[in-house]
Amino acid sequence: MIEILMIEDDLELADILIDYLKQHNINVTNYDSPELAISALRLKKYDLIILDLSLPEIDGIDVCRMIREHYSTPIIISSARSNISDKAACFSLGADDYMPKPYDTQELIFRIKSILRRCNIDESDENKKDNTAIFVLNEEKMEILKEEKVLNLTNAEYHILAYLIKKAGFVVSREELLSNVDSIKYESSYKSIDVLIGRVRNKIEENSKKPKYIYSIRGVGYKLVNG
């Protein structure tokens, strides 16, 4: 049975989700206290976390940060707060999905199963992680290899792809790229970032219109999958 830790202070909603997910072979343990929930993570391994943002003791964004400092458990944000700054903060900290309330419980099931499928693939290859990385960054030579072949990249393309490789598995906002990638700081618009990502995709993807390495996270930025 899938084990989920939920951090939700709306106990009525929590009960509804617990009952519904149980019908789909998913066991949910809910805590309305973030501190108790984090303590529970130390005692038991969970497959996934559902995290509300508007919590009484600690803001959910800070809870997401605290969890990511010690655990790689997938996190779905479940919140009535739908502004882009909250979404960007959560994805930057390593959240895997963001579901604005209210949402359809069936959609929650689909998203849970989709995330767990991806994680199961990653976990099965965990011990071979370094050997199965698609992209290898060599900063001394300023080279990036894809499947052991050196990519032909411009200076800007190299630096933006290198940054995404370092942040592989995490969502990187356009603002973060502009602030941290020196060679593209002069390109001050988000549109120029999108154009540059498009050029990189043309060089690393089999089909740039259906990318499998650099994913667009609508309204936020990009996520690189490396392996």
Backbone as CSV, one residue per row, in Angstrom:
resi,resn,N_x,N_y,N_z,CA_x,CA_y,CA_z,C_x,C_y,C_z
1,MET,0.834,-1.195,0.000,0.000,0.000,0.000,0.878,1.258,0.000
2,ILE,0.491,2.245,-0.776,1.208,3.518,-0.822,0.996,4.259,0.494
3,GLU,2.087,4.785,1.044,2.021,5.522,2.304,2.290,7.010,2.057
4,ILE,1.315,7.840,2.438,1.444,9.281,2.225,1.359,10.024,3.555
5,LEU,2.240,10.991,3.721,2.176,11.912,4.858,1.523,13.200,4.367
6,MET,0.443,13.616,5.020,-0.235,14.849,4.656,-0.093,15.859,5.791
7,ILE,0.155,17.111,5.432,0.236,18.195,6.415,-0.855,19.189,6.046
8,GLU,-1.979,19.088,6.735,-3.189,19.841,6.389,-3.940,20.209,7.662
9,ASP,-4.177,21.520,7.869,-4.869,21.934,9.092,-6.384,22.002,8.927
10,ASP,-6.887,21.855,7.691,-8.325,21.752,7.460,-8.711,20.281,7.667
11,LEU,-9.126,19.957,8.869,-9.350,18.552,9.225,-10.509,17.931,8.464
12,GLU,-11.500,18.739,8.099,-12.624,18.209,7.310,-12.141,17.772,5.931
13,LEU,-11.339,18.620,5.288,-10.770,18.258,3.989,-9.856,17.047,4.132
14,ALA,-9.064,17.028,5.188,-8.146,15.903,5.412,-8.903,14.587,5.507
15,ASP,-10.013,14.583,6.245,-10.811,13.357,6.391,-11.371,12.900,5.056
16,ILE,-11.817,13.863,4.238,-12.366,13.524,2.913,-11.291,12.861,2.052
17,LEU,-10.087,13.459,2.048,-8.997,12.908,1.234,-8.536,11.555,1.758
18,ILE,-8.475,11.410,3.074,-8.059,10.130,3.669,-9.004,9.014,3.245
19,ASP,-10.312,9.279,3.345,-11.315,8.263,2.980,-11.264,7.947,1.492
20,TYR,-11.126,8.977,0.662,-11.131,8.761,-0.780,-9.888,8.000,-1.226
21,LEU,-8.724,8.418,-0.756,-7.480,7.786,-1.182,-7.372,6.343,-0.680
22,LYS,-7.991,6.066,0.465,-7.973,4.700,0.993,-8.649,3.730,0.033
23,GLN,-9.651,4.225,-0.709,-10.341,3.381,-1.694,-9.425,3.013,-2.857
24,HIS,-8.345,3.749,-2.995,-7.393,3.504,-4.100,-6.072,2.935,-3.581
25,ASN,-6.161,2.242,-2.449,-5.000,1.557,-1.875,-3.889,2.534,-1.470
26,ILE,-4.312,3.707,-0.989,-3.364,4.719,-0.531,-3.695,5.061,0.921
27,ASN,-2.737,4.824,1.790,-2.941,5.120,3.210,-2.345,6.492,3.533
28,VAL,-3.168,7.363,4.123,-2.741,8.732,4.419,-2.716,8.963,5.923
29,THR,-1.610,9.490,6.403,-1.501,9.932,7.792,-1.413,11.445,7.785
30,ASN,-2.363,12.112,8.439,-2.385,13.585,8.424,-1.958,14.172,9.764
31,TYR,-1.201,15.276,9.659,-0.849,16.077,10.824,-1.223,17.524,10.536
32,ASP,-1.895,18.177,11.480,-2.172,19.601,11.293,-1.045,20.457,11.855
33,SER,-0.071,19.814,12.478,1.104,20.498,13.006,2.325,20.147,12.164
34,PRO,2.963,21.130,11.523,4.171,20.848,10.731,5.281,20.204,11.554
35,GLU,5.442,20.644,12.800,6.521,20.092,13.629,6.300,18.608,13.904
36,LEU,5.051,18.223,14.158,4.752,16.810,14.379,4.978,16.004,13.098
37,ALA,4.608,16.607,11.974,4.781,15.914,10.692,6.255,15.657,10.400
38,ILE,7.097,16.655,10.642,8.530,16.488,10.401,9.117,15.447,11.350
39,SER,8.603,15.410,12.571,9.037,14.372,13.511,8.649,12.990,13.003
40,ALA,7.454,12.893,12.394,6.994,11.613,11.857,7.890,11.127,10.725
41,LEU,8.432,12.071,9.943,9.328,11.698,8.848,10.600,11.026,9.360
42,ARG,11.001,11.374,10.569,12.204,10.771,11.140,11.965,9.324,11.573
43,LEU,10.690,8.998,11.796,10.358,7.686,12.338,9.896,6.684,11.285
44,LYS,9.444,7.183,10.136,8.861,6.285,9.134,9.141,6.806,7.739
45,LYS,9.340,5.899,6.796,9.553,6.276,5.399,8.205,6.379,4.693
46,TYR,7.935,7.513,4.109,6.706,7.733,3.341,7.038,7.808,1.854
47,ASP,6.052,7.434,1.035,6.256,7.451,-0.411,6.083,8.845,-0.997
48,LEU,5.280,9.679,-0.323,4.960,10.997,-0.874,4.408,11.878,0.234
49,ILE,4.546,13.193,0.065,4.026,14.165,1.034,3.055,15.100,0.318
50,ILE,1.888,15.332,0.931,0.944,16.350,0.456,0.994,17.491,1.465
51,LEU,1.380,18.677,1.009,1.667,19.792,1.917,0.796,21.003,1.618
52,ASP,0.058,21.455,2.628,-0.678,22.717,2.545,0.302,23.854,2.835
53,LEU,-0.006,25.063,2.364,0.885,26.196,2.619,0.440,27.055,3.800
54,SER,-0.867,27.240,3.943,-1.382,28.122,4.993,-1.575,27.338,6.287
55,LEU,-0.473,27.160,6.996,-0.478,26.370,8.229,-0.345,27.288,9.444
56,PRO,-0.844,26.852,10.595,-0.912,27.739,11.765,0.431,28.067,12.409
57,GLU,1.366,27.144,12.415,2.615,27.352,13.149,3.740,27.866,12.264
58,ILE,3.915,27.234,11.110,5.004,27.574,10.185,4.416,27.643,8.780
59,ASP,4.800,28.652,8.022,4.309,28.744,6.649,4.766,27.526,5.853
60,GLY,3.891,27.053,4.966,4.186,25.839,4.214,5.436,25.921,3.357
61,ILE,5.769,27.122,2.860,6.991,27.267,2.067,8.211,26.959,2.931
62,ASP,8.189,27.430,4.185,9.290,27.132,5.100,9.325,25.641,5.448
63,VAL,8.141,25.032,5.549,8.078,23.591,5.812,8.688,22.821,4.645
64,CYS,8.375,23.253,3.429,8.942,22.614,2.227,10.461,22.700,2.271
65,ARG,10.978,23.853,2.637,12.431,24.037,2.739,13.027,23.099,3.796
66,MET,12.377,23.021,4.950,12.872,22.177,6.041,12.893,20.705,5.630
67,ILE,11.846,20.274,4.924,11.790,18.878,4.475,12.904,18.586,3.483
68,ARG,13.086,19.499,2.510,14.074,19.269,1.462,15.520,19.296,1.978
69,GLU,15.745,19.900,3.118,17.094,19.905,3.677,17.536,18.506,4.106
70,HIS,16.569,17.616,4.366,16.910,16.303,4.906,16.294,15.127,4.142
71,TYR,15.239,15.386,3.340,14.524,14.271,2.703,14.282,14.556,1.224
72,SER,14.298,13.478,0.426,14.020,13.597,-1.011,12.626,13.099,-1.368
73,THR,11.803,12.835,-0.360,10.438,12.353,-0.582,9.681,13.320,-1.496
74,PRO,8.995,12.829,-2.525,8.238,13.718,-3.415,7.203,14.538,-2.643
75,ILE,7.031,15.789,-3.056,6.095,16.695,-2.392,5.102,17.256,-3.398
76,ILE,3.800,17.109,-3.079,2.745,17.792,-3.820,2.227,18.924,-2.938
77,ILE,2.286,20.153,-3.445,1.714,21.283,-2.719,0.216,21.321,-2.993
78,SER,-0.570,21.400,-1.918,-2.031,21.461,-2.008,-2.460,22.727,-1.289
79,SER,-2.813,23.779,-2.056,-3.030,25.069,-1.400,-4.023,25.945,-2.143
80,ALA,-4.747,26.757,-1.381,-5.642,27.755,-1.973,-4.868,28.963,-2.476
81,ARG,-3.597,29.065,-2.082,-2.742,30.156,-2.545,-2.232,29.817,-3.947
82,SER,-2.677,30.576,-4.924,-2.354,30.231,-6.311,-1.515,31.295,-7.006
83,ASN,-0.930,32.235,-6.241,-0.132,33.270,-6.903,1.204,32.693,-7.364
84,ILE,1.748,33.312,-8.390,2.927,32.767,-9.054,4.156,32.776,-8.148
85,SER,4.242,33.738,-7.227,5.422,33.801,-6.355,5.482,32.596,-5.421
86,ASP,4.323,32.146,-4.921,4.288,30.944,-4.083,4.678,29.714,-4.885
87,LYS,4.162,29.617,-6.111,4.496,28.472,-6.956,5.990,28.446,-7.260
88,ALA,6.534,29.612,-7.619,7.962,29.682,-7.940,8.815,29.290,-6.742
89,ALA,8.431,29.773,-5.554,9.195,29.453,-4.344,9.174,27.955,-4.070
90,CYS,8.003,27.347,-4.180,7.876,25.909,-3.887,8.652,25.063,-4.883
91,PHE,8.526,25.375,-6.171,9.252,24.602,-7.174,10.762,24.791,-7.022
92,SER,11.182,26.012,-6.702,12.614,26.267,-6.523,13.180,25.473,-5.356
93,LEU,12.348,25.240,-4.349,12.789,24.486,-3.178,12.745,22.975,-3.396
94,GLY,12.132,22.544,-4.508,12.133,21.113,-4.812,10.790,20.430,-4.760
95,ALA,9.689,21.208,-4.670,8.361,20.579,-4.747,8.189,19.937,-6.121
96,ASP,7.455,18.837,-6.169,7.285,18.102,-7.426,6.026,18.475,-8.185
97,ASP,5.032,19.013,-7.483,3.779,19.398,-8.135,3.074,20.428,-7.273
98,TYR,2.138,21.161,-7.873,1.413,22.220,-7.166,-0.040,22.159,-7.609
99,MET,-0.940,21.863,-6.681,-2.360,21.754,-6.993,-3.141,22.839,-6.257
100,PRO,-3.628,23.859,-6.979,-4.419,24.912,-6.337,-5.792,24.367,-5.918
101,LYS,-6.169,24.653,-4.671,-7.499,24.270,-4.196,-8.540,25.247,-4.755
102,PRO,-9.782,24.770,-5.004,-10.204,23.369,-4.907,-9.784,22.596,-6.159
103,TYR,-9.617,21.285,-6.009,-9.259,20.461,-7.152,-10.050,19.160,-7.097
104,ASP,-10.078,18.475,-8.223,-10.789,17.204,-8.327,-9.942,16.109,-7.676
105,THR,-10.535,15.337,-6.785,-9.783,14.290,-6.085,-9.260,13.225,-7.052
106,GLN,-9.957,13.023,-8.148,-9.480,12.048,-9.132,-8.188,12.540,-9.791
107,GLU,-8.110,13.849,-10.017,-6.882,14.410,-10.573,-5.719,14.225,-9.594
108,LEU,-5.999,14.348,-8.296,-4.968,14.120,-7.286,-4.421,12.698,-7.393
109,ILE,-5.309,11.737,-7.589,-4.886,10.343,-7.764,-3.944,10.216,-8.955
110,PHE,-4.328,10.821,-10.087,-3.499,10.742,-11.299,-2.112,11.314,-11.040
111,ARG,-2.071,12.449,-10.349,-0.782,13.112,-10.115,0.082,12.314,-9.135
112,ILE,-0.530,11.762,-8.123,0.213,10.922,-7.173,0.853,9.750,-7.907
113,LYS,0.073,9.057,-8.705,0.582,7.872,-9.402,1.642,8.232,-10.431
114,SER,1.465,9.382,-11.092,2.451,9.821,-12.074,3.794,10.108,-11.407
115,ILE,3.755,10.823,-10.281,4.996,11.140,-9.560,5.662,9.878,-9.043
116,LEU,4.873,8.961,-8.488,5.447,7.736,-7.928,6.052,6.853,-9.004
117,ARG,5.462,6.846,-10.204,6.053,6.072,-11.311,7.448,6.602,-11.633
118,ARG,7.571,7.916,-11.710,8.879,8.514,-12.007,9.876,8.204,-10.896
119,CYS,9.418,8.311,-9.653,10.321,8.086,-8.519,10.749,6.631,-8.421
120,ASN,9.872,5.728,-8.739,10.216,4.304,-8.693,11.324,3.984,-9.681
121,ILE,11.292,4.616,-10.853,12.359,4.424,-11.840,13.666,4.955,-11.282
122,ASP,13.606,6.140,-10.672,14.818,6.727,-10.105,15.371,5.874,-8.975
123,GLU,14.493,5.367,-8.106,14.941,4.582,-6.963,15.572,3.272,-7.396
124,SER,15.014,2.653,-8.419,15.558,1.373,-8.863,16.965,1.531,-9.418
125,ASP,17.289,2.740,-9.907,18.611,2.996,-10.472,19.492,3.806,-9.538
126,GLU,19.086,3.931,-8.276,19.783,4.842,-7.363,21.265,4.525,-7.231
127,ASN,21.603,3.236,-7.116,23.001,2.873,-6.904,23.853,3.081,-8.153
128,LYS,23.160,3.202,-9.328,23.908,3.399,-10.568,23.757,4.826,-11.080
129,LYS,23.372,5.715,-10.181,23.026,7.077,-10.565,24.134,7.769,-11.353
130,ASP,25.381,7.699,-10.842,26.470,8.398,-11.491,26.781,7.806,-12.862
131,ASN,26.589,6.497,-13.001,26.920,5.836,-14.255,25.855,6.014,-15.320
132,THR,24.641,6.363,-14.920,23.553,6.429,-15.883,23.133,7.849,-16.194
133,ALA,23.856,8.849,-15.690,23.532,10.235,-16.000,23.675,10.455,-17.510
134,ILE,22.700,11.101,-18.107,22.744,11.379,-19.542,23.785,12.460,-19.838
135,PHE,23.774,13.499,-18.997,24.667,14.645,-19.209,25.763,14.676,-18.139
136,VAL,26.997,14.851,-18.572,28.128,14.947,-17.654,28.804,16.299,-17.871
137,LEU,28.956,17.051,-16.776,29.536,18.388,-16.840,31.014,18.343,-16.453
138,ASN,31.863,18.855,-17.322,33.293,18.986,-17.039,33.616,20.482,-17.032
139,GLU,33.635,21.074,-15.828,33.814,22.518,-15.727,35.242,22.945,-16.059
140,GLU,36.235,22.084,-15.806,37.623,22.438,-16.114,37.818,22.640,-17.611
141,LYS,37.212,21.759,-18.404,37.330,21.854,-19.856,36.207,22.677,-20.479
142,MET,35.248,23.109,-19.626,34.050,23.806,-20.113,33.363,22.982,-21.199
143,GLU,33.147,21.697,-20.865,32.491,20.777,-21.791,31.301,20.109,-21.114
144,ILE,30.313,19.783,-21.938,29.194,18.971,-21.479,29.063,17.789,-22.427
145,LEU,29.053,16.591,-21.856,28.911,15.380,-22.662,27.493,14.838,-22.531
146,LYS,26.949,14.442,-23.646,25.682,13.719,-23.644,25.965,12.308,-24.126
147,GLU,25.750,11.346,-23.231,26.032,9.950,-23.545,27.449,9.808,-24.104
148,GLU,28.405,10.448,-23.403,29.852,10.371,-23.665,30.300,11.104,-24.925
149,LYS,29.410,11.887,-25.555,29.792,12.675,-26.726,29.715,14.156,-26.377
150,VAL,30.780,14.896,-26.730,30.836,16.326,-26.409,29.816,17.093,-27.246
151,LEU,29.042,17.938,-26.554,28.047,18.757,-27.247,28.700,20.012,-27.820
152,ASN,28.252,20.407,-28.999,28.744,21.628,-29.636,27.844,22.788,-29.206
153,LEU,28.301,23.543,-28.190,27.469,24.586,-27.587,28.161,25.941,-27.653
154,THR,27.367,26.987,-27.805,27.911,28.338,-27.665,28.176,28.602,-26.184
155,ASN,28.833,29.719,-25.896,29.149,30.065,-24.515,27.882,30.168,-23.663
156,ALA,26.869,30.863,-24.165,25.620,31.034,-23.412,24.891,29.706,-23.242
157,GLU,24.890,28.877,-24.310,24.226,27.579,-24.238,24.907,26.682,-23.216
158,TYR,26.255,26.714,-23.197,27.000,25.908,-22.224,26.629,26.297,-20.802
159,HIS,26.654,27.592,-20.503,26.445,28.035,-19.132,25.010,27.785,-18.645
160,ILE,24.034,27.952,-19.513,22.650,27.723,-19.072,22.402,26.232,-18.871
161,LEU,22.958,25.380,-19.753,22.795,23.938,-19.584,23.579,23.456,-18.362
162,ALA,24.763,24.013,-18.139,25.555,23.632,-16.962,24.799,23.945,-15.675
163,TYR,24.133,25.096,-15.648,23.375,25.465,-14.446,22.205,24.505,-14.231
164,LEU,21.521,24.140,-15.309,20.396,23.202,-15.206,20.875,21.820,-14.757
165,ILE,22.050,21.406,-15.215,22.601,20.110,-14.790,22.870,20.119,-13.289
166,LYS,23.430,21.216,-12.796,23.707,21.326,-11.360,22.421,21.300,-10.535
167,LYS,21.327,21.767,-11.153,20.037,21.822,-10.461,19.099,20.711,-10.947
168,ALA,19.665,19.669,-11.536,18.856,18.588,-12.123,17.837,18.050,-11.124
169,GLY,16.600,17.902,-11.591,15.529,17.394,-10.736,14.748,18.481,-10.040
170,PHE,15.270,19.726,-10.071,14.593,20.853,-9.445,14.111,21.823,-10.518
171,VAL,13.018,22.518,-10.218,12.517,23.537,-11.135,13.329,24.817,-10.944
172,VAL,13.792,25.375,-12.062,14.584,26.603,-12.042,13.781,27.699,-12.737
173,SER,13.551,28.789,-12.060,12.776,29.883,-12.642,13.630,30.680,-13.627
174,ARG,12.967,31.400,-14.521,13.684,32.262,-15.463,14.471,33.338,-14.707
175,GLU,13.865,33.864,-13.664,14.539,34.885,-12.861,15.827,34.332,-12.249
176,GLU,15.793,33.083,-11.780,16.982,32.460,-11.204,18.075,32.311,-12.253
177,LEU,17.677,31.934,-13.460,18.668,31.795,-14.533,19.321,33.136,-14.854
178,LEU,18.508,34.193,-14.961,19.047,35.515,-15.262,19.986,35.999,-14.167
179,SER,19.693,35.629,-12.923,20.481,36.107,-11.789,21.774,35.327,-11.590
180,ASN,21.809,34.069,-12.026,22.930,33.196,-11.675,23.808,32.746,-12.831
181,VAL,23.357,32.936,-14.048,24.160,32.516,-15.203,24.805,33.754,-15.803
182,ASP,26.095,33.942,-15.528,26.795,35.172,-15.892,26.710,35.500,-17.375
183,SER,26.845,34.485,-18.215,26.937,34.745,-19.648,25.619,35.194,-20.266
184,ILE,24.515,35.110,-19.516,23.232,35.549,-20.079,22.621,36.696,-19.287
185,LYS,23.373,37.262,-18.349,22.809,38.354,-17.554,22.457,39.559,-18.413
186,TYR,23.183,39.723,-19.508,22.895,40.868,-20.373,21.570,40.689,-21.113
187,GLU,21.116,39.446,-21.233,19.839,39.187,-21.903,18.748,39.316,-20.838
188,SER,18.158,40.493,-20.771,17.341,40.846,-19.610,15.886,40.395,-19.679
189,SER,15.465,39.808,-20.786,14.061,39.428,-20.884,13.870,37.925,-20.740
190,TYR,12.712,37.550,-20.204,12.380,36.138,-20.072,12.285,35.485,-21.453
191,LYS,11.834,36.261,-22.429,11.685,35.700,-23.779,13.033,35.236,-24.320
192,SER,14.100,35.999,-24.021,15.420,35.606,-24.514,15.876,34.300,-23.866
193,ILE,15.478,34.082,-22.608,15.777,32.811,-21.939,15.082,31.672,-22.678
194,ASP,13.822,31.884,-23.026,13.057,30.844,-23.726,13.693,30.510,-25.081
195,VAL,14.168,31.547,-25.764,14.834,31.330,-27.065,16.107,30.515,-26.872
196,LEU,16.872,30.856,-25.839,18.123,30.141,-25.558,17.857,28.687,-25.182
197,ILE,16.842,28.453,-24.375,16.455,27.082,-24.022,16.062,26.322,-25.286
198,GLY,15.362,27.004,-26.179,14.972,26.370,-27.445,16.179,25.929,-28.244
199,ARG,17.232,26.751,-28.253,18.451,26.389,-28.976,19.139,25.194,-28.335
200,VAL,19.164,25.168,-27.007,19.766,24.026,-26.307,18.977,22.758,-26.602
201,ARG,17.649,22.860,-26.555,16.814,21.688,-26.860,17.107,21.137,-28.250
202,ASN,17.301,22.030,-29.205,17.581,21.574,-30.576,18.847,20.731,-30.645
203,LYS,19.760,20.940,-29.690,21.036,20.228,-29.700,21.054,18.982,-28.820
204,ILE,20.085,18.869,-27.876,20.139,17.720,-26.963,18.931,16.792,-27.080
205,GLU,17.853,17.285,-27.664,16.632,16.487,-27.737,16.512,15.787,-29.085
206,GLU,15.967,14.556,-29.071,15.665,13.879,-30.328,14.537,14.620,-31.059
207,ASN,13.564,15.113,-30.276,12.443,15.891,-30.821,12.225,17.078,-29.895
208,SER,12.660,18.261,-30.317,12.607,19.436,-29.446,11.175,19.854,-29.118
209,LYS,10.204,19.410,-29.927,8.800,19.745,-29.653,8.195,18.817,-28.606
210,LYS,8.857,17.677,-28.385,8.425,16.747,-27.334,9.637,16.411,-26.467
211,PRO,10.111,17.396,-25.702,11.358,17.210,-24.949,11.233,16.167,-23.851
212,LYS,12.318,15.435,-23.637,12.332,14.460,-22.534,13.441,14.765,-21.533
213,TYR,14.219,15.826,-21.793,15.276,16.212,-20.860,14.983,17.558,-20.189
214,ILE,14.647,18.571,-20.965,14.317,19.882,-20.392,12.821,20.108,-20.511
215,TYR,12.141,20.093,-19.359,10.694,20.266,-19.325,10.339,21.713,-18.988
216,SER,9.313,22.246,-19.646,8.790,23.568,-19.307,7.780,23.425,-18.177
217,ILE,7.939,24.240,-17.128,6.967,24.309,-16.037,6.211,25.614,-16.233
218,ARG,4.996,25.510,-16.693,4.244,26.667,-17.144,4.186,27.766,-16.081
219,GLY,4.544,28.980,-16.502,4.472,30.127,-15.635,5.612,30.237,-14.622
220,VAL,6.511,29.261,-14.632,7.594,29.266,-13.634,8.967,29.228,-14.302
221,GLY,9.280,28.141,-15.004,10.609,28.018,-15.606,10.827,26.657,-16.221
222,TYR,11.966,26.019,-15.880,12.363,24.770,-16.510,12.910,23.770,-15.513
223,LYS,12.833,22.492,-15.899,13.366,21.413,-15.068,14.123,20.443,-15.971
224,LEU,15.363,20.135,-15.586,16.170,19.183,-16.352,16.144,17.822,-15.703
225,VAL,15.897,16.785,-16.495,15.963,15.403,-16.027,17.254,14.803,-16.569
226,ASN,18.092,14.335,-15.663,19.403,13.824,-16.063,19.549,12.378,-15.625
227,GLY,18.999,11.462,-16.393,19.100,10.048,-16.060,17.759,9.367,-16.092
